[in-house]
Amino acid sequence: MIANIVKPGRSTRGVINYLYGPGRANEHTDPHLVASWDGFAPDPGRSADENAARAQLAKAMDLRVKQAGDRAPDGHVWHCSVRAAPTDRVLTDTEWAALARRVVSAAGIAPEGDPDGCRWIAVRHADDHIHIVATKVRGDLTPARNWNDYRRVNKELIAIETELGLFQVERGDRTAAKRPTRAEKEKATRTGRQRTAREHLRSTARTMVAIAITPEEFLYLLSHTEGVLTEVQYFPSGGIRGYKIALEGDTNAAGQPIWFSGSTLAPDLSFPQVRERLTATAPQATPQTGDRHRPNPWHQATAAAERIPHHLDQADDPAAQAHLAAFGEALDALPLIAPAAIRPQLRQAADAFERATRSRIHADHHHARALRGAVRAMLRQPTTGDGTGLAMLLDAAVLVVMAAIRWHDLRHHDQQVIAARQTLNYLQAAYQHAAAAPLALIAQHRPPAHTITRHAQHIRAYVPEHAEEILTDPHWASLAATLTNAEAAGHTAERLLQQAVDERALDDARSPAQVLTWRIHRLTQRPVPSARARAAQARTTTAATRTTEPVHSELPAPPRADPTKAANQRR
């Protein structure tokens, strides 16, 4: 069951007229009272003179409001709807009445056994939900004690779902962005927009956070975004207090723009939160190098993303939360530089993962400086024509989302788990589209048969638990060609395989052959180790294996499986 407590209102009669009226789209059927504060309130739905009964009901509910006079709250109408899940059975009026009494008691509107509880009614005008309306003045003419009512009502609904055998709703931790209202959705439909103004502005602000380096640049980018109005608010001292944005052409009845502050778009889009994040991850000064020695930002971003599952397996939750937030920014940025064909899936993935970037755990953002820096460099250096950079990053991104699902699930972040699972579907679709051409291009350079046989021996030696799966994978040809290209560049295939396997286990990979292809492709971009470095590595390996059993093979000893490596969900 889902409860929705709306902003306090000022007109009791207005709410009653809505509940007993036809609804905005004639969806109200047989409106009638199922419960009230004393069980004797007039029911307009069962009265011969409905209009008179509405007036009588409003007068009875407003009695204490009139008595309290100036002491009554300005917004004295409390309105909560409670809706059952589509799969739930149809509850009887008696069951809805009992539920309503428990809700007003839990909310502090009319606590059980309190003779001074507020006056309230519960109206049913559909099979799947009721509306509970109360006036927030108690019998002793003091305001209602409904502080933190939403959380307390949801806690009571959890118990009700269990007792009645109803669907168990996945509840959040109050860090979700506010959903569009019905009025906003209807307005978007009338104006022919695919998304509401709120959703469009939220997506725009998140993209600007992903691009910006400083808080000032964030505000500059917003103010220069086509179709978006921006207003910066200042303290008397001259410091920036906050900002608000509006969609050009989105106006109220008076013709004024409908503004949204950052905090109303999402908790982490308030200016203090944006400033904290950008300041903590500001790029550090590094020596200037020529283009020849400048690292590929796509490879940097992929390497940073591949390390996120490891970070999530550690005990540092604030650092893990920071990495998830930075990964969300990477997803926000990708549609700007990805091919047009996969931008819709990437935009959907970014929008879905937005919910998985936040929880009650405060992010320690400086831990994610590497990924944020790589993403900004990517925006200034678009992917190469063959698309390998994008395919590599998306391959790593899929593994990150799987790790995020596990991390949130262990902490009972139910809404974040659902969001991450939705993201996984969009990312997998985008990856399949992005990787098809680069993998096919690599496979065209098929090495000779004897070379393929030699690489197969390497696979059986270094990846024995996945060897048969890799060798029968349709993309084995791409992996063999990548190993051959690496050898041609001066690398050692055995050493690259060992490095690729040591980076992370392959247990969660749907296609280990593809994962190894991209890891080895990225590793080959590094300089070839010098003869002295290779000799030092060989001495280290020899010393480390003296106490182990000898391996009788013409190949170097394969790495031993690390039993401490965490196994993720299978991609």
C-alpha positions in Angstrom: 0.0 0.0 0.0 1.1 3.5 -0.8 0.3 6.6 1.3 0.4 10.1 -0.2 0.1 13.0 2.2 -0.4 16.2 0.3 0.4 19.8 1.3 -2.0 21.1 4.0 -5.0 22.8 2.5 -7.2 25.7 3.6 -10.7 24.7 2.4 -12.4 21.7 4.0 -15.5 22.2 1.8 -13.3 22.2 -1.3 -11.7 18.8 -0.5 -15.2 17.4 0.3 -16.5 18.7 -3.1 -13.6 17.0 -4.9 -14.0 13.6 -3.1 -17.7 13.5 -3.8 -17.5 14.9 -7.3 -16.9 13.1 -10.6 -13.1 13.5 -10.4 -10.8 15.1 -13.0 -11.6 12.4 -15.6 -14.9 11.0 -14.3 -13.0 8.3 -12.4 -14.9 8.6 -9.1 -17.5 5.9 -8.7 -20.0 5.6 -5.8 -18.3 8.0 -3.4 -19.3 7.2 0.2 -18.1 7.4 3.7 -16.5 4.3 5.2 -15.4 5.8 8.6 -15.3 9.0 10.6 -14.1 10.4 13.9 -17.3 9.4 15.8 -19.1 7.1 13.4 -22.0 9.5 13.0 -20.8 12.0 10.4 -23.2 12.8 7.6 -22.5 10.9 4.3 -23.2 13.0 1.2 -22.9 9.9 -0.9 -25.9 8.3 0.8 -28.0 11.5 1.3 -31.1 12.5 -0.6 -29.8 16.1 -0.6 -26.1 15.7 -1.4 -25.3 19.4 -1.5 -26.8 20.0 1.9 -25.0 17.0 3.3 -21.7 18.3 2.0 -22.2 21.6 3.7 -23.3 19.9 6.9 -20.2 17.6 6.9 -17.8 20.6 6.2 -19.4 22.6 9.1 -19.0 19.7 11.5 -15.4 19.1 10.6 -14.6 22.8 10.8 -16.2 23.3 14.2 -12.9 23.3 16.2 -11.2 25.3 13.6 -13.8 28.1 14.1 -13.5 27.8 17.9 -9.7 28.0 17.7 -9.9 31.2 15.6 -6.4 32.7 15.1 -4.8 29.8 16.9 -5.9 27.4 14.2 -3.1 26.4 11.7 -3.1 28.3 8.4 -3.3 25.1 6.5 -5.7 23.3 8.6 -6.8 20.5 6.2 -4.8 17.2 6.4 -5.3 15.0 3.4 -3.9 11.5 2.9 -4.8 9.0 0.2 -4.0 5.3 0.7 -3.9 3.1 -2.4 -3.6 -0.7 -2.6 -1.3 -2.4 -5.1 -2.9 -3.5 -8.5 -2.3 -7.2 -7.5 -4.1 -6.9 -4.1 -7.6 -8.2 -3.6 -10.4 -5.7 -3.3 -10.8 -4.8 0.4 -14.2 -4.4 1.9 -15.6 -1.1 3.4 -15.1 -2.6 6.9 -11.4 -3.4 6.2 -10.8 0.1 4.7 -12.5 1.6 7.8 -10.2 -0.3 10.2 -7.2 0.7 8.1 -8.2 4.4 8.2 -8.5 4.3 12.0 -5.0 2.9 12.2 -3.6 5.5 9.8 -5.0 8.5 11.7 -3.8 7.0 14.9 -0.3 6.4 13.6 -0.1 9.9 12.0 -1.0 11.6 15.3 -4.2 13.0 13.9 -6.5 11.0 16.2 -4.4 8.7 18.4 -6.2 5.6 19.7 -7.9 6.3 23.0 -7.4 10.1 22.8 -10.8 11.8 23.4 -9.3 15.1 22.0 -8.2 13.6 18.7 -8.9 15.6 15.5 -12.1 15.2 13.5 -11.6 13.1 10.4 -13.4 11.2 7.6 -12.4 8.4 5.2 -14.1 8.5 1.8 -14.0 5.7 -0.8 -14.8 6.4 -4.4 -12.9 3.5 -6.1 -12.1 -0.1 -5.4 -8.4 0.4 -4.8 -8.0 3.4 -2.5 -9.5 5.7 0.1 -9.0 9.4 1.0 -8.6 10.4 4.6 -9.3 14.1 5.4 -8.9 15.7 8.8 -9.0 19.2 10.3 -5.8 19.8 12.3 -7.3 21.2 15.5 -7.7 18.9 18.5 -10.6 18.9 21.1 -8.5 21.1 23.4 -8.1 23.6 20.5 -4.4 22.9 20.1 -2.8 21.9 16.8 -2.6 18.3 15.7 0.5 16.4 16.8 1.3 14.9 13.4 5.0 15.6 13.2 6.8 13.0 10.9 3.4 11.7 9.9 4.6 10.2 6.6 7.2 8.0 8.1 4.8 6.8 10.9 2.0 6.1 8.4 4.3 4.0 6.2 5.5 2.0 9.2 1.9 1.2 10.0 1.1 0.3 6.4 4.0 -2.2 6.5 2.3 -4.0 9.4 -1.1 -3.8 7.7 0.3 -5.4 4.5 1.7 -8.3 6.5 -1.5 -8.8 8.5 -3.8 -8.7 5.5 -1.5 -10.7 3.2 -1.2 -7.8 0.8 1.7 -6.9 -1.6 4.8 -5.7 0.2 5.7 -2.4 -1.3 9.4 -1.5 -1.6 9.7 1.7 0.5 12.4 4.3 0.2 14.6 6.1 2.7 13.2 9.6 1.9 16.2 10.5 -0.4 14.2 10.0 -3.6 13.6 13.0 -5.9 10.0 14.3 -5.9 7.9 12.6 -8.5 5.9 14.8 -11.0 2.4 15.6 -9.8 -0.7 14.7 -11.8 -1.1 18.3 -12.9 2.5 18.3 -14.2 1.9 15.1 -16.1 -1.3 16.4 -17.6 0.3 19.6 -18.6 3.2 17.8 -20.3 0.6 15.7 -22.3 -1.3 18.9 -23.3 1.8 20.6 -24.5 3.2 17.6 -26.4 6.2 17.1 -24.2 7.5 13.6 -23.5 8.7 14.6 -20.0 7.4 17.0 -17.4 9.2 20.3 -16.8 10.4 18.9 -13.4 11.9 15.8 -15.0 13.5 17.8 -17.9 15.1 20.3 -15.5 16.3 17.6 -13.2 18.0 15.8 -16.0 19.5 19.1 -17.3 20.9 20.1 -13.8 22.4 16.6 -13.3 24.1 16.8 -16.7 25.6 20.2 -15.9 27.0 18.8 -12.6 28.7 16.1 -14.6 30.3 18.6 -16.9 31.2 21.4 -14.4 34.5 21.6 -12.6 33.6 24.4 -10.2 30.3 25.6 -8.6 30.5 28.8 -10.5 30.9 26.9 -13.8 27.9 24.8 -12.9 25.7 28.0 -12.6 27.3 29.4 -15.8 26.4 26.3 -17.8 22.9 26.3 -16.5 22.4 30.0 -17.4 23.6 29.3 -20.9 21.5 26.2 -21.5 19.0 26.7 -24.3 15.4 26.7 -23.2 16.2 27.0 -19.5 15.8 30.1 -17.4 18.2 30.5 -14.4 18.1 32.8 -11.4 20.9 32.9 -8.9 20.1 33.9 -5.3 22.6 35.7 -3.1 23.1 36.4 0.6 23.3 40.0 1.7 27.1 39.4 2.0 27.2 38.7 -1.7 27.8 34.9 -1.4 25.7 32.5 -3.5 22.8 31.2 -1.5 21.2 29.0 -4.2 19.6 28.9 -7.6 16.3 28.2 -9.3 15.5 27.2 -12.8 12.5 27.1 -15.1 11.6 25.7 -18.4 11.1 28.4 -21.0 7.4 28.6 -21.9 6.3 26.7 -18.7 4.2 29.4 -17.0 1.4 29.6 -14.4 -2.0 31.1 -14.8 -0.5 34.6 -14.3 2.0 34.0 -17.1 5.0 33.8 -14.7 7.7 31.1 -15.1 7.3 28.1 -12.8 10.5 28.0 -10.9 12.2 24.9 -9.3 14.9 25.3 -6.8 17.7 22.7 -6.9 16.6 21.0 -3.7 13.0 20.6 -5.1 14.4 18.8 -8.1 16.5 16.3 -6.1 18.2 16.3 -2.6 21.7 16.3 -4.1 20.9 19.2 -6.5 20.7 21.9 -3.9 23.5 24.4 -4.3 25.2 23.5 -1.0 25.3 19.8 -2.1 26.6 20.7 -5.6 29.2 23.0 -4.2 30.4 20.3 -1.7 30.7 17.7 -4.4 32.5 19.9 -7.0 34.8 21.3 -4.4 35.8 17.9 -3.0 36.5 16.5 -6.5 38.2 19.5 -8.0 41.1 18.4 -10.2 44.5 18.5 -8.6 47.4 20.3 -10.3 49.5 18.0 -12.4 52.6 18.6 -14.6 51.8 19.5 -18.2 52.7 16.8 -20.7 52.6 16.7 -24.5 49.8 15.0 -26.3 52.0 12.0 -27.0 52.2 11.1 -23.3 48.6 12.2 -22.3 46.6 9.1 -21.2 43.5 8.2 -23.0 40.5 9.4 -20.9 38.3 6.6 -22.1 40.8 4.1 -20.8 41.2 6.1 -17.5 37.4 6.2 -17.0 37.1 2.4 -17.7 39.9 1.6 -15.3 38.3 3.8 -12.6 34.9 2.2 -13.2 36.4 -1.3 -13.0 37.7 -0.5 -9.6 34.2 0.5 -8.2 33.1 -3.1 -7.5 36.2 -3.5 -5.4 35.5 -0.2 -3.5 31.9 -1.4 -2.9 33.2 -4.6 -1.3 35.1 -2.6 1.4 33.8 -1.4 4.7 33.9 2.3 3.9 30.3 3.1 3.1 30.8 6.9 2.6 33.5 6.2 0.0 31.3 3.6 -1.7 28.4 6.1 -1.9 30.8 8.7 -3.4 31.8 6.2 -6.1 28.2 5.5 -7.0 27.4 9.2 -7.2 30.4 9.7 -9.5 29.3 6.8 -11.7 25.9 8.3 -11.9 27.5 11.5 -13.3 29.4 9.4 -15.8 26.0 8.0 -17.1 24.6 11.5 -17.2 27.5 12.7 -19.4 27.6 9.7 -21.8 24.6 10.7 -23.9 26.4 13.9 -24.8 29.2 12.1 -26.6 27.7 8.7 -27.6 26.4 7.9 -31.1 22.9 9.0 -31.7 21.6 5.4 -32.1 22.2 4.5 -28.4 21.5 7.9 -26.8 17.9 6.9 -25.8 19.1 3.8 -23.9 21.9 5.8 -22.2 19.5 8.6 -21.3 17.1 6.0 -19.8 20.0 4.3 -17.9 21.1 7.7 -16.5 17.5 8.6 -15.4 17.0 5.2 -13.8 20.3 5.1 -12.0 19.7 8.6 -10.5 17.7 7.0 -7.7 20.6 4.6 -7.0 23.1 7.4 -6.5 21.7 8.5 -3.2 20.9 7.0 0.2 21.0 8.0 3.8 24.7 7.4 3.8 26.6 10.7 3.3 29.0 10.5 0.4 32.7 11.3 1.0 33.1 12.7 -2.5 36.9 13.2 -2.6 37.3 9.4 -3.1 35.8 9.6 -6.6 38.1 12.3 -8.0 39.7 9.9 -10.5 36.4 8.9 -12.3 35.1 12.5 -12.3 38.3 13.8 -13.8 38.3 11.1 -16.5 34.7 11.8 -17.4 35.5 15.5 -17.8 38.5 14.7 -20.0 36.2 12.3 -22.1 33.9 15.2 -22.8 36.8 17.1 -24.3 38.0 14.1 -26.3 35.2 12.3 -28.0 35.5 8.5 -28.6 37.4 7.2 -31.6 35.7 6.3 -34.8 35.7 2.6 -34.1 33.9 2.9 -30.8 36.2 0.8 -28.8 36.4 3.4 -26.0 32.7 3.5 -25.5 32.3 -0.3 -25.7 35.0 -0.8 -23.1 33.4 1.7 -20.7 29.9 0.3 -21.1 31.3 -3.3 -20.5 32.7 -2.0 -17.2 29.6 -0.1 -16.4 27.4 -3.2 -16.5 29.6 -4.8 -13.9 29.4 -1.6 -11.8 25.6 -1.7 -11.8 25.6 -5.4 -10.8 27.9 -4.5 -7.9 25.6 -1.6 -7.0 22.6 -3.9 -6.9 24.4 -6.1 -4.4 25.7 -3.2 -2.3 22.2 -1.6 -2.0 20.5 -4.9 -1.3 22.8 -5.7 1.6 21.8 -2.3 3.1 18.1 -2.8 2.4 17.9 0.1 0.1 14.9 -1.3 -1.7 14.1 1.6 -4.1 17.8 1.9 -5.1 17.9 -1.9 -5.9 14.9 -1.6 -8.2 16.4 1.5 -9.9 19.8 -0.3 -10.5 18.0 -3.3 -12.0 16.2 -1.1 -14.4 19.5 0.6 -15.3 21.1 -2.8 -16.0 18.5 -3.6 -18.7 19.2 -0.3 -20.5 22.9 -0.5 -20.2 23.0 -4.1 -21.5 21.0 -3.0 -24.5 23.3 -0.1 -25.1 26.4 -2.2 -24.7 25.2 -4.8 -27.2 24.7 -2.1 -29.8 27.9 -0.3 -29.1 30.1 -3.4 -29.0 28.9 -5.1 -32.1 30.9 -3.2 -34.6 34.2 -2.9 -32.7 34.2 -6.6 -31.9 33.5 -7.5 -35.5 36.3 -5.2 -36.6 38.8 -6.9 -34.2 37.7 -10.4 -35.3 38.4 -9.6 -39.0 42.1 -9.7 -38.1 42.0 -13.4 -37.3 45.4 -14.8 -36.5 46.8 -18.1 -38.0 45.5 -21.4 -36.7 48.7 -22.2 -34.8 48.6 -18.9 -33.1 44.9 -19.5 -32.0 46.0 -22.9 -30.7 48.7 -21.3 -28.6 46.3 -18.7 -27.2 43.9 -21.4 -26.4 46.6 -23.1 -24.3 47.1 -19.8 -22.5 43.4 -19.6 -21.7 43.3 -23.1 -20.3 46.4 -22.3 -18.2 45.4 -18.9 -16.9 41.6 -19.0 -16.8 40.9 -22.8 -16.3 37.5 -22.3 -14.6 36.1 -20.3 -17.6 38.3 -21.9 -20.4 35.6 -23.9 -22.2 33.1 -21.1 -22.0 35.6 -18.7 -23.5 36.8 -21.0 -26.2 33.2 -21.7 -27.4 32.1 -18.1 -27.2 31.3 -16.5 -30.6 33.7 -13.6 -29.5 36.7 -15.9 -28.9 38.0 -14.8 -32.3 38.0 -11.2 -31.1 40.0 -12.2 -28.0 42.5 -14.2 -29.9 43.0 -11.3 -32.3 43.5 -8.9 -29.4 46.1 -11.1 -27.9 47.9 -11.3 -31.2 47.9 -7.6 -31.7 49.2 -7.2 -28.1 52.1 -9.5 -29.0 52.8 -7.5 -32.1 53.1 -4.4 -30.0 55.7 -6.0 -27.8 53.6 -7.3 -25.0 53.6 -10.9 -23.6 50.2 -12.6 -24.0 50.7 -14.7 -20.8 51.5 -11.6 -18.7 48.5 -9.7 -20.1 46.2 -12.5 -19.4 47.5 -12.8 -15.8 47.0 -9.1 -15.3 43.5 -9.1 -16.8 42.4 -12.0 -14.6 44.0 -10.5 -11.5 42.1 -7.3 -11.9 38.7 -8.9 -11.1 37.1 -12.3 -11.1 35.0 -13.2 -14.1 32.3 -14.9 -12.2 29.8 -12.2 -12.9 30.4 -11.9 -16.6 27.9 -13.1 -19.1 30.7 -13.3 -21.7 34.2 -13.7 -20.1 35.6 -13.6 -23.6 34.3 -10.0 -24.2 35.4 -8.9 -20.7 38.9 -10.1 -21.3 39.0 -8.6 -24.8 38.3 -5.1 -23.5 40.6 -5.5 -20.5 43.5 -6.7 -22.6 42.8 -4.0 -25.2 43.1 -1.4 -22.5 46.2 -2.9 -21.0 48.0 -2.9 -24.3 47.7 0.9 -24.4 50.2 1.0 -21.6 53.9 1.2 -22.5 55.6 -2.1 -23.0 57.7 -3.0 -19.9 61.4 -2.6 -20.3 63.8 -5.6 -20.2 64.9 -4.6 -16.7 61.3 -4.4 -15.5 60.4 -7.8 -17.0 63.5 -9.3 -15.3 62.4 -7.8 -12.0 58.9 -9.1 -12.4 60.2 -12.6 -13.3 62.4 -12.6 -10.2 59.4 -11.6 -8.0 57.3 -14.3 -9.6 60.0 -17.0 -9.1 60.4 -16.0 -5.4 56.7 -16.1 -4.8 56.3 -19.6 -6.3 59.3 -21.4 -4.7 57.0 -22.7 -1.9 54.3 -23.9 -4.2 54.1 -27.2 -6.1 55.8 -27.1 -9.5 53.6 -26.9 -12.5 54.6 -29.3 -15.2 53.8 -27.3 -18.3 55.7 -25.5 -21.1 53.7 -22.4 -20.2 54.3 -20.2 -17.2 52.5 -21.2 -14.0 48.9 -19.9 -14.1 47.7 -17.7 -11.2 46.0 -19.5 -8.3 42.4 -18.7 -7.8 41.9 -16.2 -5.0 39.1 -17.6 -2.7 38.6 -14.1 -1.1 37.4 -12.5 -4.3 33.7 -11.6 -4.0 31.4 -13.3 -6.5 28.9 -10.9 -7.9 25.6 -11.6 -9.6 26.0 -13.2 -13.0 25.7 -10.8 -15.9 
